């Protein structure tokens, strides 16, 4: 078996395009519950993927319902069969307008802005790694970006599961722990409905 190729670590100056992409993603605010903002974010994401030479899937009914964008990257490597799936999410927990309090900025070696850590920075790093690995990629790659992960993926779960079943493996560029440890799992989310009966009252005004 031939040794794996070594991809050199980029110089900081080489990361200017990646930082510019991160700036574009951060300036496009994408809260989970803001449909118009999410639509703008998906349009931007499709443009970013196409700019990197990925084949962006048409916005079919299933992708629109899931609130997702899907793209493939195949350079005719030595391995065919299932692709590697890169799975990320564009939505954030920050409301539209958060940029006023937490603007895009670079301070020293750190970049700041809503959604950088979780997980617009991860998306940018994944695409940068894909670009740099391109000459050595033996297997096709698929990228799936969703917009409802922060609320438990109610729209995109079916699509995620379907694409995962077709993949050789799934890579999720979630942020690492403070100590650099990889995140390999998250706590579960339980959805339930409550029904209550009784007489309405305000506990402060009428505690009895």
C-alpha positions as CSV (number, residue, x, y, z in Angstrom):
1,X,0.0,0.0,0.0
2,X,1.4,3.4,-1.0
3,X,1.9,5.9,1.9
4,X,-0.8,8.5,2.4
5,X,0.1,11.9,0.8
6,X,1.2,14.7,3.1
7,X,-0.8,17.9,2.7
8,X,1.3,20.8,3.9
9,X,0.0,23.1,6.6
10,X,-0.9,26.4,5.0
11,X,0.8,29.7,5.9
12,X,-1.4,32.2,7.6
13,X,-1.4,34.4,4.5
14,X,-2.8,31.5,2.5
15,X,-5.9,31.5,4.7
16,X,-7.1,34.9,3.6
17,X,-9.7,33.5,1.1
18,X,-11.0,31.2,3.9
19,X,-11.3,34.1,6.3
20,X,-13.1,36.1,3.6
21,X,-15.5,33.2,3.2
22,X,-16.1,33.0,6.9
23,X,-16.8,36.8,7.0
24,X,-19.4,36.3,4.3
25,X,-21.1,33.5,6.2
26,X,-21.1,35.4,9.5
27,X,-22.5,38.6,8.0
28,X,-25.4,36.5,6.6
29,X,-27.3,36.0,9.9
30,X,-29.1,32.6,10.0
31,X,-31.2,32.0,13.1
32,X,-33.1,28.7,13.2
33,X,-36.5,30.4,13.3
34,X,-36.0,33.0,10.6
35,X,-37.2,31.6,7.3
36,X,-36.2,34.5,5.1
37,X,-32.7,34.7,6.7
38,X,-32.2,31.0,6.3
39,X,-33.2,31.2,2.6
40,X,-30.6,33.9,2.1
41,X,-28.0,31.7,3.9
42,X,-28.8,28.7,1.7
43,X,-28.5,30.8,-1.4
44,X,-25.1,32.0,-0.2
45,X,-24.1,28.5,0.7
46,X,-25.0,27.2,-2.8
47,X,-22.8,30.0,-4.3
48,X,-19.9,29.2,-2.1
49,X,-20.0,25.5,-2.9
50,X,-20.3,26.2,-6.6
51,X,-17.3,28.6,-6.4
52,X,-15.3,25.6,-5.1
53,X,-16.2,23.5,-8.1
54,X,-18.8,21.3,-6.4
55,X,-21.8,20.1,-8.3
56,X,-24.7,21.7,-6.4
57,X,-27.9,19.7,-6.5
58,X,-31.0,21.5,-7.8
59,X,-33.4,22.9,-5.2
60,X,-35.8,20.0,-5.3
61,X,-38.9,19.6,-3.2
62,X,-37.2,17.4,-0.7
63,X,-34.3,19.7,-0.3
64,X,-36.6,22.7,0.1
65,X,-38.7,20.9,2.7
66,X,-35.6,19.9,4.6
67,X,-34.1,23.4,4.4
68,X,-30.8,22.0,3.1
69,X,-28.3,22.3,0.3
70,X,-26.5,19.3,-1.1
71,X,-23.4,19.2,-3.4
72,X,-21.0,16.6,-4.7
73,X,-17.3,16.6,-5.4
74,X,-16.0,13.9,-7.7
75,X,-12.6,14.1,-9.4
76,X,-12.6,10.5,-10.7
77,X,-10.3,9.1,-8.1
78,X,-9.2,5.5,-7.8
79,X,-12.1,4.5,-5.5
80,X,-15.7,4.5,-6.6
81,X,-18.7,3.5,-4.5
82,X,-20.2,5.4,-1.6
83,X,-19.0,8.9,-1.0
84,X,-17.6,10.5,2.1
85,X,-20.4,12.7,3.6
86,X,-19.5,16.0,5.1
87,X,-22.5,17.1,7.2
88,X,-22.8,20.6,8.6
89,X,-25.4,23.1,9.7
90,X,-25.8,26.8,8.9
91,X,-28.3,27.8,11.5
92,X,-27.3,29.6,14.7
93,X,-28.9,30.3,18.1
94,X,-28.3,34.1,17.6
95,X,-31.3,36.3,16.5
96,X,-31.1,38.6,13.5
97,X,-29.4,41.8,14.8
98,X,-26.9,40.0,16.9
99,X,-24.2,41.5,14.7
100,X,-24.8,44.9,16.2
101,X,-23.6,43.6,19.6
102,X,-21.1,41.1,18.3
103,X,-19.8,42.3,15.0
104,X,-17.5,40.4,12.6
105,X,-13.9,41.2,13.6
106,X,-10.5,39.7,13.9
107,X,-8.5,40.3,17.1
108,X,-5.0,38.9,17.0
109,X,-5.3,35.3,15.9
110,X,-9.0,35.0,16.6
111,X,-12.1,35.8,14.6
112,X,-15.4,36.8,16.3
113,X,-19.0,37.0,15.2
114,X,-22.4,35.1,15.6
115,X,-22.2,31.4,14.7
116,X,-18.4,31.2,14.1
117,X,-17.8,28.5,16.6
118,X,-20.9,26.5,16.0
119,X,-20.5,26.0,13.2
120,X,-19.8,28.4,10.3
121,X,-16.1,28.1,11.1
122,X,-16.4,24.3,10.8
123,X,-18.0,24.6,7.4
124,X,-15.3,26.9,6.2
125,X,-12.5,24.6,7.5
126,X,-14.1,21.6,5.9
127,X,-14.3,23.3,2.5
128,X,-10.7,24.5,2.9
129,X,-9.5,21.0,3.7
130,X,-11.5,19.6,0.7
131,X,-9.9,22.2,-1.6
132,X,-6.4,21.4,-0.4
133,X,-6.9,17.6,-0.5
134,X,-8.5,17.7,-4.0
135,X,-5.5,16.4,-5.9
136,X,-5.3,13.4,-3.6
137,X,-9.0,12.5,-3.2
138,X,-9.5,8.9,-4.2
139,X,-13.2,8.8,-3.3
140,X,-16.1,11.1,-4.1
141,X,-17.3,13.5,-1.5
142,X,-20.8,14.8,-0.7
143,X,-21.6,17.9,1.3
144,X,-24.9,18.4,3.1
145,X,-25.6,21.6,4.9
146,X,-28.8,21.9,6.9
147,X,-30.6,24.8,8.7
148,X,-32.3,23.3,11.7
149,X,-29.7,21.5,13.7
150,X,-29.9,23.9,16.7
151,X,-33.6,23.0,17.1
152,X,-33.1,19.2,16.8
153,X,-33.3,18.8,12.9
154,X,-37.0,18.4,12.7
155,X,-37.1,19.2,9.0
156,X,-33.9,17.7,7.8
157,X,-33.7,14.4,9.9
158,X,-35.1,12.2,7.1
159,X,-32.8,13.6,4.5
160,X,-29.8,13.3,6.8
161,X,-30.6,9.7,7.5
162,X,-31.1,8.9,3.8
163,X,-27.9,10.4,2.7
164,X,-26.0,8.8,5.7
165,X,-27.2,5.4,4.6
166,X,-25.6,6.0,1.2
167,X,-22.3,7.2,2.5
168,X,-19.0,5.4,3.3
169,X,-18.6,7.5,6.4
170,X,-19.8,10.8,7.8
171,X,-17.6,13.7,8.9
172,X,-19.2,16.5,11.0
173,X,-17.0,19.5,11.5
174,X,-18.4,20.4,14.9
175,X,-16.2,22.6,17.1
176,X,-13.8,20.9,19.5
177,X,-13.8,21.1,23.2
178,X,-11.7,23.7,25.0
179,X,-8.9,21.1,25.4
180,X,-9.0,20.3,21.6
181,X,-10.9,17.0,22.1
182,X,-13.1,15.9,19.3
183,X,-16.9,16.0,19.7
184,X,-18.2,12.6,18.8
185,X,-21.7,12.8,20.3
186,X,-24.4,15.1,21.6
187,X,-27.1,14.8,24.2
188,X,-30.5,13.6,23.0
189,X,-33.4,15.8,22.3
190,X,-36.9,14.8,23.5
191,X,-40.0,16.5,22.1
192,X,-43.3,16.1,23.9
193,X,-46.7,17.8,24.2
194,X,-48.3,18.8,27.5
195,X,-52.0,19.3,28.1
196,X,-53.2,21.1,31.2
197,X,-56.7,21.7,32.7
198,X,-57.8,24.1,35.4
199,X,-58.6,27.7,36.0
200,X,-56.2,30.4,34.9
201,X,-54.8,32.7,37.6
202,X,-51.8,34.9,38.2
203,X,-49.8,33.7,41.1
204,X,-48.5,37.1,41.9
205,X,-51.9,38.9,42.0
206,X,-54.0,36.0,43.3
207,X,-51.8,33.4,45.0
208,X,-54.8,31.6,46.5
